[in-house]
Amino acid sequence: MTIASIDIGTNTILLLIAEIIEESQKIIPIVNVYRMPRIGQGTKATGRINTGKMTLLLEVLKEYDSIIKNHKCDKVILTGTNAFRMAKNTPEIIEFIKKHFNYDLNVVSGDIEAEFAYLGAVSKLDEFNTSMVIDIGGSSTEIIVGESNKISFKKSLQLGSVSATEQFLVHSPPLKFEIKNLRQEIKRLFSDIDKRIIPEQVVAVAGTATTLACMKLGLFEFKEDLVEKSSISIQDIKCMIEELSSLTPPGILNKNGPVMEGREDIIFAGAFILYQFMQHFGIEIIAVSTRGIRYGAIVKYLTNLN
């Protein structure tokens, strides 16, 4: 069976085409493509995904639709996350996608988004039974703890790399009081999460984590085989934050190359959220996974078939 899974987030639209080994339900990626149209930009302020962003969404989905047809996929799964939960015109967009592509966009709750992120992240882990997963998205951050495929704790926080930048980091490089205000907001959001729930392994998924891993590894181009299961220490992130906080977005892009393109103006916020997360829970080192919601959506689909 060949399945296409599209994760439409605030910042990115990700396509995974995977071959499924049905006996073991193993997911073997064939195609991984990402685009950064940032369709959720400004949605928190306006309450809508604007017409220009809908045009970009259409362009990306046209490209993906062609790839999906070329691979003769048996099933196509579309997952929409926090931007669609916030936008008042989401029903129009669901209808728009159905009309143009005959795809059903599934807008998931924060809890389901967290579940998908967790299931995707642990779909390739075999070293530990218990894991904590953090998924820093564009407009929300999910924290999940579980054992194998069973989740024991999940929390969706209304702050991500795009929304944190839009709300708190007006200047570039950010001013000290802006960073202070962002730190206070992150601490407020983390304040009611028990610090004692740290399991054997902590895994970070999504674009912030994979981009930081590329920075640590000195990669100008994304290389999944090197990023997958790489590690980042809290000291690594502290050093990267200090560097990022002194640069403008063009300076960040120039220093880090194409791997940073489309993320140069929000990577500081994402890194800062991850750093505060590690500080809050006393985490010294995290593993990075290139898997996430698009993988988790497939895992959930396969589970529901049985």
C-alpha positions as CSV (number, residue, x, y, z in Angstrom):
1,M,0.0,0.0,0.0
2,T,1.2,3.5,-0.9
3,I,0.0,6.4,1.2
4,A,0.4,10.2,0.8
5,S,0.3,12.3,3.9
6,I,0.2,16.1,3.8
7,D,0.7,18.2,6.9
8,I,-0.6,21.7,6.4
9,G,0.8,23.8,9.2
10,T,1.0,27.5,10.0
11,N,4.5,27.8,8.4
12,T,5.1,24.7,6.3
13,I,3.2,22.3,4.1
14,L,4.9,18.9,4.1
15,L,4.3,15.9,1.8
16,L,5.2,12.4,2.7
17,I,4.7,9.5,0.3
18,A,5.4,6.2,2.0
19,E,5.2,2.5,1.2
20,I,3.5,0.5,3.9
21,I,4.7,-3.0,4.8
22,E,1.3,-4.2,5.8
23,E,2.4,-7.2,7.9
24,S,4.5,-5.1,10.2
25,Q,2.9,-1.7,9.4
26,K,6.4,-0.3,8.8
27,I,6.5,3.1,7.1
28,I,9.1,3.4,4.4
29,P,9.4,6.9,3.1
30,I,9.7,7.3,-0.7
31,V,9.2,11.0,-1.1
32,N,9.6,13.9,1.4
33,V,8.9,17.4,0.1
34,Y,8.4,20.6,2.1
35,R,7.3,24.1,1.1
36,M,7.0,27.2,3.4
37,P,4.1,29.4,2.3
38,R,3.4,30.4,5.9
39,I,-0.4,30.3,5.3
40,G,-1.1,31.0,8.9
41,Q,0.8,34.3,9.0
42,G,-1.3,37.0,10.7
43,T,-4.2,34.6,11.3
44,K,-4.1,35.2,15.1
45,A,-4.6,38.9,14.6
46,T,-7.2,38.8,11.8
47,G,-9.0,35.6,12.5
48,R,-8.7,34.6,8.8
49,I,-6.4,32.9,6.4
50,N,-6.1,35.6,3.7
51,T,-6.7,35.3,0.0
52,G,-3.0,35.6,-0.9
53,K,-2.2,32.7,1.4
54,M,-5.0,30.6,0.0
55,T,-3.5,31.2,-3.5
56,L,-0.1,29.9,-2.2
57,L,-1.9,26.9,-0.6
58,L,-3.5,26.1,-4.0
59,E,-0.1,26.3,-5.7
60,V,1.6,23.9,-3.3
61,L,-1.3,21.5,-3.4
62,K,-1.3,21.5,-7.2
63,E,2.4,20.6,-7.1
64,Y,1.8,17.8,-4.5
65,D,-1.2,16.5,-6.4
66,S,0.9,15.9,-9.4
67,I,3.5,14.0,-7.4
68,I,0.8,11.9,-5.7
69,K,-0.7,10.9,-9.0
70,N,2.7,10.0,-10.4
71,H,3.2,7.6,-7.5
72,K,-0.4,6.2,-7.8
73,C,-1.1,6.5,-4.1
74,D,-3.8,4.3,-2.7
75,K,-4.7,6.8,0.1
76,V,-4.2,10.5,0.6
77,I,-4.4,12.0,4.1
78,L,-4.5,15.8,4.7
79,T,-4.0,17.1,8.2
80,G,-4.7,20.8,9.2
81,T,-3.4,22.1,12.5
82,N,-3.6,25.3,14.6
83,A,-3.9,27.9,11.9
84,F,-7.1,26.2,10.7
85,R,-8.3,25.9,14.3
86,M,-8.0,29.7,14.6
87,A,-9.3,30.8,11.2
88,K,-13.0,31.7,10.9
89,N,-12.9,30.9,7.1
90,T,-11.7,27.3,7.6
91,P,-15.0,25.8,6.4
92,E,-14.5,27.7,3.1
93,I,-11.0,26.4,2.7
94,I,-12.1,22.8,3.4
95,E,-14.7,23.2,0.6
96,F,-12.1,24.9,-1.6
97,I,-9.7,21.9,-1.3
98,K,-12.4,19.4,-1.8
99,K,-13.6,21.2,-5.0
100,H,-10.2,21.5,-6.5
101,F,-8.5,18.2,-5.5
102,N,-11.3,16.0,-4.1
103,Y,-9.2,15.7,-0.9
104,D,-10.7,15.8,2.6
105,L,-8.9,18.1,4.9
106,N,-9.0,16.9,8.5
107,V,-8.6,19.8,10.9
108,V,-7.4,18.1,14.1
109,S,-7.7,19.4,17.7
110,G,-4.6,20.3,19.7
111,D,-4.8,16.9,21.5
112,I,-5.0,15.0,18.2
113,E,-2.2,17.1,16.8
114,A,-0.1,16.2,19.8
115,E,-1.0,12.5,19.4
116,F,0.1,12.6,15.7
117,A,3.4,14.3,16.5
118,Y,4.1,11.7,19.2
119,L,3.1,8.7,17.0
120,G,5.3,10.0,14.1
121,A,8.3,10.7,16.3
122,V,8.3,7.2,18.0
123,S,7.5,5.3,14.7
124,K,11.3,4.8,14.2
125,L,12.5,4.6,17.8
126,D,13.3,1.3,19.3
127,E,15.9,2.1,22.0
128,F,13.5,3.3,24.7
129,N,9.9,2.4,25.8
130,T,9.1,5.8,27.3
131,S,9.5,9.0,25.4
132,M,8.7,12.7,25.7
133,V,8.1,14.5,22.4
134,I,8.1,18.3,21.8
135,D,6.7,19.6,18.5
136,I,7.3,23.4,18.0
137,G,5.0,24.4,15.2
138,G,4.3,27.8,13.7
139,S,1.5,28.8,16.1
140,S,1.4,26.1,18.8
141,T,3.7,23.8,20.7
142,E,2.8,20.2,21.6
143,I,4.3,18.3,24.5
144,I,3.6,14.6,24.7
145,V,4.7,11.7,27.0
146,G,4.0,8.0,26.3
147,E,5.2,4.5,26.4
148,S,5.5,2.9,23.0
149,N,2.3,3.9,21.2
150,K,0.3,4.6,24.4
151,I,0.2,8.3,25.4
152,S,0.0,9.2,29.1
153,F,0.3,13.0,28.9
154,K,-0.3,15.6,26.2
155,K,-0.5,19.4,26.2
156,S,-1.0,21.9,23.4
157,L,0.3,25.4,24.1
158,Q,-0.8,28.4,22.1
159,L,2.6,29.6,21.1
160,G,4.9,28.7,18.2
161,S,7.8,30.1,16.2
162,V,5.6,32.3,14.0
163,S,3.1,33.5,16.6
164,A,5.9,34.1,19.2
165,T,7.8,36.3,16.6
166,E,4.6,38.2,15.6
167,Q,3.6,38.8,19.2
168,F,6.8,39.5,21.0
169,L,9.8,40.0,18.6
170,V,9.0,43.3,16.8
171,H,12.6,44.3,16.2
172,S,15.3,42.4,14.4
173,P,17.7,41.6,16.0
174,P,15.2,41.3,19.0
175,L,15.6,43.8,21.8
176,K,16.3,42.7,25.4
177,F,12.9,43.6,26.7
178,E,11.2,41.7,23.9
179,I,13.2,38.6,24.7
180,K,12.3,39.1,28.4
181,N,8.6,39.3,27.6
182,L,8.8,36.2,25.5
183,R,10.6,34.3,28.3
184,Q,7.9,35.3,30.8
185,E,5.1,34.1,28.4
186,I,6.8,30.8,27.8
187,K,7.3,30.3,31.5
188,R,3.7,31.1,32.2
189,L,2.6,28.4,29.6
190,F,4.9,25.8,31.1
191,S,4.1,26.7,34.7
192,D,1.3,24.2,35.2
193,I,3.2,21.2,33.7
194,D,4.8,18.9,36.2
195,K,8.6,19.0,35.9
196,R,8.9,15.5,37.2
197,I,7.4,13.7,34.1
198,I,10.7,13.4,32.3
199,P,11.0,9.9,30.7
200,E,14.0,8.0,29.4
201,Q,14.3,9.8,26.1
202,V,13.2,13.3,24.9
203,V,12.7,13.8,21.2
204,A,12.1,17.0,19.3
205,V,10.3,17.0,15.9
206,A,9.4,19.6,13.3
207,G,11.2,22.4,11.5
208,T,12.7,24.2,14.5
209,A,14.4,21.1,15.8
210,T,15.6,19.8,12.4
211,T,17.0,23.3,11.4
212,L,18.8,23.6,14.7
213,A,20.3,20.1,14.1
214,C,21.5,21.3,10.7
215,M,23.1,24.3,12.3
216,K,24.9,22.1,14.8
217,L,26.0,19.7,12.1
218,G,27.1,22.6,9.8
219,L,24.7,21.5,7.0
220,F,23.8,24.1,4.5
221,E,21.4,21.6,2.8
222,F,19.0,19.4,4.7
223,K,20.2,15.8,4.9
224,E,17.6,13.5,6.5
225,D,20.0,10.6,7.2
226,L,22.3,12.9,9.2
227,V,19.6,14.8,11.0
228,E,17.5,11.8,12.0
229,K,18.5,10.6,15.6
230,S,21.1,13.4,15.9
231,S,21.3,15.1,19.3
232,I,21.4,18.7,20.6
233,S,22.5,19.7,24.1
234,I,21.1,22.6,26.0
235,Q,24.5,24.2,25.8
236,D,24.4,23.9,22.0
237,I,21.0,25.7,21.9
238,K,22.2,28.4,24.3
239,C,25.2,29.1,22.0
240,M,22.9,29.2,18.9
241,I,20.5,31.5,20.6
242,E,23.3,33.9,21.5
243,E,24.4,33.9,17.9
244,L,20.9,34.2,16.4
245,S,20.0,37.1,18.8
246,S,22.7,39.3,17.3
247,L,21.8,38.8,13.7
248,T,19.1,40.1,11.3
249,P,17.1,37.5,9.2
250,P,19.3,38.2,6.1
251,G,22.4,37.7,8.3
252,I,21.0,34.4,9.6
253,L,20.2,33.2,6.1
254,N,23.6,34.3,4.8
255,K,25.4,32.4,7.6
256,N,23.4,29.2,7.4
257,G,22.6,28.8,3.7
258,P,19.6,27.3,1.9
259,V,18.6,25.1,4.9
260,M,17.5,28.2,6.7
261,E,15.4,29.7,3.8
262,G,11.9,30.6,4.9
263,R,12.8,30.2,8.5
264,E,15.4,32.9,9.0
265,D,13.0,35.4,10.7
266,I,11.4,32.8,13.1
267,I,14.2,30.5,14.0
268,F,15.3,32.5,17.0
269,A,11.8,32.3,18.5
270,G,11.6,28.5,17.9
271,A,15.1,28.0,19.4
272,F,14.2,30.1,22.4
273,I,11.0,28.0,23.1
274,L,13.0,24.8,22.9
275,Y,15.7,26.2,25.2
276,Q,13.1,27.3,27.8
277,F,11.5,23.8,27.5
278,M,14.8,22.1,28.3
279,Q,15.4,24.5,31.2
280,H,12.0,23.9,32.6
281,F,12.3,20.2,32.7
282,G,16.0,20.0,33.4
283,I,16.8,18.3,30.1
284,E,20.5,18.2,29.1
285,I,20.2,16.6,25.7
286,I,17.4,15.9,23.2
287,A,17.2,13.6,20.2
288,V,16.0,15.0,16.9
289,S,13.5,13.2,14.7
290,T,12.6,14.1,11.1
291,R,9.3,12.4,11.6
292,G,6.2,14.1,12.9
293,I,2.5,14.8,12.2
294,R,2.5,13.5,8.6
295,Y,4.0,10.1,9.8
296,G,1.7,10.1,12.9
297,A,-1.4,10.6,10.7
298,I,-0.4,7.4,8.7
299,V,0.2,5.4,12.0
300,K,-3.3,6.5,13.2
301,Y,-4.9,5.6,9.9
302,L,-3.3,2.1,9.9
303,T,-4.4,1.6,13.5
304,N,-8.0,2.4,12.7
305,L,-7.9,-0.1,9.8
306,N,-7.3,-2.9,12.3
